[in-house]
């Protein structure tokens, strides 16, 4: 069996938000040039800016930031011994596969023996080598539980998230002083460019 051919299989991704954001509350305040006492109501607002910045950078770079748990759901049709399950970019880099599970027509789950699949973390591929169950429902018949994400985070990528966090936190102030107001902070596109996947025509 080879890793050369990857089937284009539809996949649905269910994400669990990371327990720790790449920036702490104090980091966010420092980057935005803001300060207030611990417990201020603005703490929650700053945390939301950090989360929003991280989510936007994840979207632009097609990668998970930082380490987090995902579930991938693949339809059962067309999957058999030798099938390669490609982990989507939003669930990479792939850190580990915790389980590969099939769901039968009655809705019961059956975890595969780890010997029944191979994982190539660098390419984000999971190859089913068998034996495999024969009773697998057609709709979302396979589930892959995995851990993905960049940990530790590239310092340059952390800077990108910091730029956007500071922008979100100070946008109201900037709207009053800059005409026209910038939707994206200066330097952001240059900073994120090395991490954005290139589209090959």
Residue frames as qw, qx, qy, qz and C-alpha x, y, z in Angstrom:
[[0.000, 0.887, 0.461, 0.000, 0.00, 0.00, 0.00],
 [0.442, 0.209, 0.005, 0.873, 1.23, 3.51, -0.76],
 [0.091, -0.649, -0.402, 0.640, 0.52, 7.02, 0.44],
 [0.241, -0.031, 0.434, 0.868, 0.43, 8.43, -3.07],
 [0.188, -0.406, -0.580, -0.681, -3.29, 8.71, -3.80],
 [0.063, 0.189, 0.598, -0.777, -5.56, 10.72, -1.52],
 [0.007, -0.559, -0.775, -0.295, -9.30, 10.29, -2.00],
 [0.102, -0.235, 0.045, -0.965, -11.23, 13.56, -1.95],
 [0.325, -0.461, -0.824, 0.041, -13.68, 12.61, 0.78],
 [0.246, -0.712, -0.109, -0.649, -16.14, 15.09, 2.28],
 [0.512, -0.173, -0.649, 0.535, -15.40, 15.76, 5.93],
 [0.311, -0.832, -0.176, -0.423, -17.13, 17.69, 8.69],
 [0.451, 0.207, -0.551, 0.671, -14.98, 19.11, 11.50],
 [0.525, -0.780, -0.282, -0.190, -16.22, 19.52, 15.07],
 [0.408, 0.459, -0.429, 0.663, -13.85, 21.62, 17.15],
 [0.578, -0.690, -0.374, 0.222, -13.36, 21.98, 20.87],
 [0.104, 0.937, -0.140, 0.304, -12.11, 25.47, 21.67],
 [0.605, 0.259, -0.544, 0.521, -8.58, 25.44, 23.09],
 [0.568, -0.675, -0.419, 0.215, -8.39, 25.69, 26.87],
 [0.404, -0.628, 0.050, 0.663, -5.54, 28.22, 26.62],
 [0.477, 0.873, 0.101, -0.001, -5.36, 31.04, 24.12],
 [0.756, 0.302, -0.089, 0.574, -1.97, 31.89, 22.56],
 [0.123, 0.495, -0.224, 0.830, -2.02, 35.26, 24.35],
 [0.293, -0.420, -0.716, 0.475, -2.73, 35.78, 28.04],
 [0.060, -0.907, -0.416, -0.023, -5.00, 38.56, 29.24],
 [0.373, -0.776, 0.114, 0.496, -1.95, 40.55, 30.37],
 [0.462, -0.044, 0.563, 0.684, -0.29, 40.02, 26.96],
 [0.195, 0.669, 0.608, 0.381, -3.37, 41.38, 25.20],
 [0.201, -0.940, -0.222, 0.162, -3.54, 44.45, 27.42],
 [0.479, -0.564, 0.297, 0.603, 0.18, 45.13, 27.00],
 [0.417, 0.166, 0.614, 0.649, 0.08, 44.85, 23.20],
 [0.061, 0.775, 0.527, 0.344, -2.90, 47.22, 23.09],
 [0.221, 0.307, -0.234, 0.896, -1.24, 49.72, 25.44],
 [0.543, -0.560, -0.204, -0.591, -4.10, 49.36, 27.93],
 [0.316, 0.069, -0.803, 0.501, -4.18, 48.65, 31.65],
 [0.563, -0.491, -0.055, -0.662, -6.77, 48.20, 34.37],
 [0.387, -0.403, 0.713, -0.423, -7.15, 46.43, 37.69],
 [0.144, 0.009, -0.983, -0.109, -7.66, 42.67, 37.86],
 [0.092, 0.445, 0.837, -0.306, -11.34, 41.76, 37.81],
 [0.228, 0.397, -0.059, -0.887, -12.40, 44.75, 35.71],
 [0.716, 0.439, 0.449, -0.306, -15.38, 43.97, 33.43],
 [0.467, 0.753, -0.347, -0.308, -13.11, 44.71, 30.48],
 [0.353, -0.397, 0.844, 0.078, -11.21, 41.47, 31.20],
 [0.639, 0.310, 0.699, -0.080, -13.92, 39.42, 29.47],
 [0.510, 0.827, 0.047, -0.232, -13.96, 41.80, 26.52],
 [0.050, 0.749, -0.632, -0.193, -10.19, 41.55, 26.06],
 [0.496, -0.137, 0.857, 0.018, -10.41, 37.74, 26.26],
 [0.656, 0.568, 0.475, -0.146, -13.00, 37.83, 23.48],
 [0.331, 0.868, -0.285, -0.237, -10.67, 40.00, 21.34],
 [0.213, -0.524, 0.815, 0.125, -7.87, 37.45, 21.82],
 [0.589, 0.170, 0.787, -0.068, -10.17, 34.56, 20.90],
 [0.574, 0.754, 0.227, -0.224, -11.51, 36.40, 17.85],
 [0.163, 0.816, -0.503, -0.233, -8.00, 37.26, 16.65],
 [0.358, -0.307, 0.879, 0.076, -6.84, 33.66, 17.07],
 [0.628, 0.402, 0.652, -0.136, -9.90, 32.32, 15.21],
 [0.481, 0.839, -0.026, -0.255, -9.38, 34.76, 12.32],
 [0.017, 0.696, -0.693, -0.187, -5.70, 33.87, 12.01],
 [0.533, -0.028, 0.846, -0.025, -6.65, 30.16, 12.06],
 [0.632, 0.630, 0.405, -0.198, -9.06, 30.82, 9.20],
 [0.343, 0.873, -0.270, -0.219, -6.52, 32.77, 7.13],
 [0.026, -0.618, 0.782, 0.071, -3.67, 30.31, 7.68],
 [0.871, 0.054, -0.359, -0.330, -5.78, 27.11, 7.49],
 [0.524, 0.158, -0.748, 0.375, -4.21, 25.70, 10.64],
 [0.620, -0.675, -0.396, -0.067, -5.15, 25.07, 14.24],
 [0.286, 0.420, -0.404, 0.761, -3.72, 27.44, 16.88],
 [0.043, -0.575, 0.813, -0.074, -2.79, 26.33, 19.58],
 [0.156, 0.019, -0.987, -0.034, -3.12, 22.58, 20.44],
 [0.568, 0.036, 0.248, -0.784, -6.80, 21.54, 20.53],
 [0.397, 0.098, 0.912, -0.036, -9.13, 18.57, 20.12],
 [0.477, 0.284, -0.311, -0.772, -11.05, 18.00, 16.87],
 [0.614, 0.158, 0.766, -0.105, -13.45, 15.35, 15.63],
 [0.232, 0.330, -0.567, -0.718, -13.55, 14.59, 11.90],
 [0.663, 0.257, 0.615, -0.341, -16.63, 12.94, 10.43],
 [0.123, 0.309, -0.719, -0.611, -16.42, 11.10, 7.09],
 [0.815, 0.149, 0.003, -0.560, -19.28, 9.48, 5.20],
 [0.701, -0.229, 0.675, -0.004, -19.07, 5.69, 5.08],
 [0.801, 0.559, 0.203, -0.069, -19.64, 5.39, 1.34],
 [0.620, 0.722, -0.244, 0.189, -16.47, 4.59, -0.61],
 [0.187, -0.730, 0.602, -0.263, -14.27, 3.92, 2.41],
 [0.993, -0.046, -0.095, -0.054, -12.50, 0.57, 2.66],
 [0.793, -0.385, 0.225, 0.415, -9.13, -1.06, 3.18],
 [0.584, 0.159, 0.285, 0.743, -6.42, 1.19, 1.76],
 [0.048, 0.884, 0.329, 0.328, -8.49, 4.39, 1.93],
 [0.421, 0.040, -0.260, 0.868, -6.57, 7.50, 2.89],
 [0.183, -0.875, -0.448, 0.034, -8.42, 9.93, 5.15],
 [0.405, 0.400, -0.068, 0.819, -6.95, 13.39, 4.60],
 [0.305, -0.631, -0.466, 0.540, -6.98, 15.66, 7.63],
 [0.258, 0.870, 0.272, 0.321, -8.20, 19.12, 6.51],
 [0.416, 0.457, -0.232, 0.751, -5.91, 22.10, 6.88],
 [0.374, -0.663, 0.081, -0.643, -7.98, 23.55, 9.70],
 [0.885, -0.445, 0.074, -0.119, -7.09, 20.46, 11.75],
 [0.844, 0.191, -0.141, 0.480, -3.36, 20.61, 11.08],
 [0.357, 0.431, -0.829, -0.007, -0.64, 20.30, 12.07],
 [0.874, -0.258, -0.332, -0.245, -1.69, 16.83, 13.18],
 [0.212, -0.640, 0.640, -0.369, -0.28, 15.99, 16.62],
 [0.130, -0.108, 0.975, -0.142, -1.89, 12.61, 17.38],
 [0.596, -0.169, -0.506, -0.600, -4.87, 10.40, 16.55],
 [0.384, -0.271, 0.672, -0.572, -6.70, 9.27, 19.68],
 [0.526, 0.188, 0.809, -0.186, -9.27, 7.01, 18.00],
 [0.311, 0.117, -0.583, -0.741, -10.85, 5.98, 14.70],
 [0.379, 0.191, 0.775, -0.468, -14.45, 4.90, 15.19],
 [0.183, -0.159, -0.723, -0.647, -17.10, 3.48, 12.87],
 [0.458, 0.123, 0.452, -0.756, -20.84, 3.86, 13.41],
 [0.139, 0.151, 0.943, 0.261, -23.13, 1.07, 12.26],
 [0.202, -0.389, -0.566, -0.698, -26.63, 1.33, 10.77],
 [0.493, -0.637, -0.592, 0.006, -28.17, 1.05, 14.25],
 [0.101, -0.907, 0.079, -0.402, -26.11, 3.99, 15.51],
 [0.821, -0.538, 0.088, 0.169, -23.68, 1.98, 17.66],
 [0.181, 0.876, -0.448, 0.005, -20.02, 3.05, 17.74],
 [0.973, -0.093, 0.066, 0.200, -17.12, 0.63, 17.26],
 [0.137, -0.879, 0.410, 0.203, -13.54, 1.78, 17.93],
 [0.824, 0.465, -0.319, 0.055, -10.97, 0.37, 15.51],
 [0.842, -0.361, 0.072, 0.395, -7.95, -1.48, 16.80],
 [0.053, -0.882, 0.266, 0.386, -5.03, 1.00, 16.42],
 [0.451, -0.250, 0.743, 0.427, -3.30, -1.67, 14.31],
 [0.494, 0.560, 0.657, 0.110, -6.08, -1.23, 11.70],
 [0.310, 0.932, 0.129, 0.135, -4.84, 2.23, 10.64],
 [0.671, -0.036, -0.015, 0.741, -1.57, 4.02, 9.98],
 [0.045, -0.964, -0.190, 0.179, -0.94, 7.69, 10.71],
 [0.605, 0.238, 0.076, 0.756, 1.44, 9.95, 8.82],
 [0.218, -0.776, -0.346, 0.480, 1.49, 13.08, 10.93],
 [0.273, -0.368, 0.274, 0.846, 3.69, 15.18, 8.65],
 [0.064, -0.119, -0.634, -0.762, 1.28, 14.88, 5.72],
 [0.458, 0.066, 0.352, -0.814, -1.89, 14.74, 7.83],
 [0.646, 0.122, -0.582, -0.479, -2.98, 11.35, 6.50],
 [0.575, -0.196, 0.705, -0.365, -4.65, 8.34, 8.08],
 [0.480, 0.245, -0.720, -0.437, -4.64, 5.10, 6.07],
 [0.814, -0.155, 0.337, -0.446, -7.12, 2.35, 6.87],
 [0.229, 0.445, -0.850, -0.167, -5.31, -0.98, 6.55],
 [0.812, -0.146, -0.370, -0.427, -7.96, -3.26, 8.06],
 [0.016, -0.425, -0.857, -0.290, -9.60, -5.36, 9.09],
 [0.209, -0.057, 0.060, -0.974, -12.60, -3.02, 8.90],
 [0.406, 0.306, 0.732, -0.454, -16.25, -3.52, 9.90],
 [0.120, 0.244, 0.760, 0.591, -18.72, -4.24, 7.11],
 [0.124, -0.777, -0.611, -0.087, -21.71, -2.57, 8.76],
 [0.276, -0.276, -0.104, 0.915, -21.00, 1.17, 8.49],
 [0.280, 0.782, 0.493, -0.259, -23.75, 3.73, 7.97],
 [0.542, 0.558, 0.301, 0.552, -23.53, 5.90, 4.86],
 [0.010, -0.882, -0.034, -0.470, -23.85, 9.32, 6.55],
 [0.152, -0.744, 0.499, -0.418, -20.92, 10.18, 8.81],
 [0.963, -0.132, -0.221, -0.083, -20.09, 6.52, 9.30],
 [0.772, 0.047, -0.293, 0.562, -16.51, 7.25, 10.38],
 [0.255, -0.955, 0.022, -0.148, -15.20, 9.51, 13.13],
 [0.704, 0.222, -0.333, 0.586, -11.58, 10.42, 13.85],
 [0.445, -0.891, -0.083, 0.038, -10.72, 11.91, 17.24],
 [0.731, 0.281, -0.116, 0.611, -7.44, 13.79, 17.12],
 [0.350, -0.806, -0.067, 0.473, -5.27, 16.44, 18.66],
 [0.584, 0.537, 0.214, 0.570, -3.91, 19.14, 16.37],
 [0.130, -0.987, -0.086, -0.033, -2.34, 22.55, 16.55],
 [0.524, 0.579, -0.324, 0.534, 0.90, 24.47, 16.66],
 [0.604, -0.775, 0.098, -0.159, 2.45, 24.11, 20.10],
 [0.166, -0.622, -0.216, 0.734, 4.75, 25.85, 20.78],
 [0.437, 0.838, 0.324, -0.044, 3.55, 28.61, 18.52],
 [0.599, 0.335, 0.128, 0.716, 5.86, 30.24, 15.99],
 [0.252, -0.505, -0.263, 0.783, 6.86, 33.65, 17.48],
 [0.018, 0.054, -0.381, -0.923, 6.07, 35.38, 14.18],
 [0.309, -0.435, -0.737, -0.416, 2.57, 33.88, 14.16],
 [0.366, -0.584, -0.569, 0.448, 2.10, 34.97, 17.76],
 [0.148, -0.289, 0.034, 0.945, 2.99, 38.48, 16.63],
 [0.173, -0.239, -0.615, -0.731, 0.27, 38.31, 13.96],
 [0.399, -0.589, -0.702, -0.038, -2.33, 37.39, 16.60],
 [0.363, -0.495, -0.334, 0.716, -1.01, 40.14, 18.86],
 [0.058, -0.024, 0.285, 0.957, -1.33, 42.76, 16.12],
 [0.317, -0.395, -0.637, -0.581, -4.94, 41.84, 15.48],
 [0.451, -0.558, -0.638, 0.278, -5.81, 41.63, 19.18],
 [0.257, -0.366, -0.160, 0.880, -4.44, 45.13, 19.78],
 [0.090, -0.123, -0.454, -0.878, -6.37, 46.38, 16.75],
 [0.393, -0.520, -0.710, -0.267, -9.65, 44.94, 18.01],
 [0.453, -0.547, -0.514, 0.481, -9.06, 46.37, 21.49],
 [0.202, -0.453, -0.039, 0.868, -8.28, 49.89, 20.28],
 [0.222, 0.404, 0.666, 0.587, -10.59, 50.13, 17.27],
 [0.109, -0.867, -0.487, 0.014, -13.01, 52.50, 18.99],
 [0.349, -0.741, 0.073, 0.569, -10.19, 54.86, 19.88],
 [0.376, -0.123, 0.566, 0.723, -8.72, 54.61, 16.39],
 [0.195, 0.645, 0.668, 0.316, -12.08, 55.36, 14.76],
 [0.137, -0.934, -0.256, 0.207, -12.05, 58.71, 16.51],
 [0.306, -0.761, 0.299, 0.488, -8.53, 59.60, 15.40],
 [0.297, -0.203, 0.732, 0.579, -7.99, 58.00, 11.97],
 [0.602, 0.605, 0.277, -0.442, -9.88, 58.86, 8.80],
 [0.813, -0.212, -0.268, -0.472, -10.58, 56.51, 7.21],
 [0.638, -0.487, 0.555, -0.219, -10.26, 53.90, 9.98],
 [0.302, 0.402, -0.839, -0.206, -8.25, 50.80, 9.07],
 [0.898, -0.153, -0.108, -0.399, -10.19, 47.54, 9.08],
 [0.943, -0.056, -0.148, 0.292, -6.92, 45.60, 9.35],
 [0.403, -0.844, 0.144, 0.322, -3.91, 47.01, 11.24],
 [0.418, 0.817, -0.393, -0.064, -0.92, 48.27, 9.31],
 [0.018, 0.562, -0.824, 0.071, 1.66, 45.55, 8.81],
 [0.738, -0.057, 0.564, -0.366, -0.81, 42.73, 9.39],
 [0.866, 0.465, 0.011, -0.185, -0.95, 41.46, 5.81],
 [0.411, 0.684, -0.588, 0.132, 2.83, 41.45, 5.49],
 [0.300, -0.451, 0.754, -0.370, 3.18, 39.61, 8.80],
 [0.775, 0.066, 0.528, -0.342, 0.62, 36.91, 7.99],
 [0.635, 0.597, -0.327, -0.365, 1.65, 36.41, 4.35],
 [0.188, 0.461, -0.867, -0.017, 4.30, 33.69, 5.00],
 [0.287, -0.005, 0.888, -0.359, 1.69, 31.56, 6.78],
 [0.655, 0.401, 0.176, -0.616, -1.15, 31.83, 4.25],
 [0.681, 0.077, 0.696, 0.215, -1.44, 28.73, 2.01],
 [0.103, 0.421, -0.465, -0.772, -0.64, 29.38, -1.63],
 [0.751, 0.410, 0.395, -0.334, -3.35, 28.52, -4.15],
 [0.293, -0.266, 0.733, 0.553, -1.87, 26.59, -7.09],
 [0.574, 0.419, -0.068, -0.700, -3.83, 27.29, -10.31]]
